[in-house]
């Protein structure tokens, strides 16, 4: 188990490592793009259904 502040105590060891090794590279998730498109479509459909309901009840 890594101690949370061990990198602050052992700064002499970290001087030789580069910054890219300290931070893990985020991998882009392939599932995020279809979920964003699906969410946008559901949002637009719900807005149109709300406007249709308001128009038919009060219009």
N, C-alpha and C positions, 0 to 999 in steps of 0.2 A: 504494500500500500504506500503510495506516495504521500508525503506530508505536504499540506497546501502551500506553506511558505518556505519550502526547502530551497527553491530557486533564488530567493532573496538572501538566504544565508550563504549559499555556495556560489557567489557571483564570480569568483576567480575561475571556476571550471567553465562557466558559461561564456567567457570572453572569446574563446576560440570557436564557438559554434556560431553559425549564421542565423539570421532572424527567420529564414524560411524553414529551418529545422525546428524552431520553437513552436510555430503555429501549424497545426495540421491543415492540409489543403482540403477545402470543402469540395466534395464531388457533387456535380449537378445531378439532381434526381430526375430520371426520365419520366416519372409519374406526375410531376408537378405541372407540366404544360397541359396535358389533357384535363386535369382537375381544374385548372384555372379557366379553361375554355368552357367546361361543363358548368362551373359555377357562374360564369358570366351569362351563359345561355339561360340557366334557371332564373337568375336575377331579372333578366330582361323579360322573360315569359311571365314572371310573377308581377312585374310592373304593368305589363299590358293587360293581364287579367284583372288587376286592381282597377285600372282605368276603365276597362269595359264594365266592371261591376258598378262602379260609381256612376258611369254614364247611363247604364240601363235602369238603375234604381232612382237616381235623382235628375236625370237628364231629360 
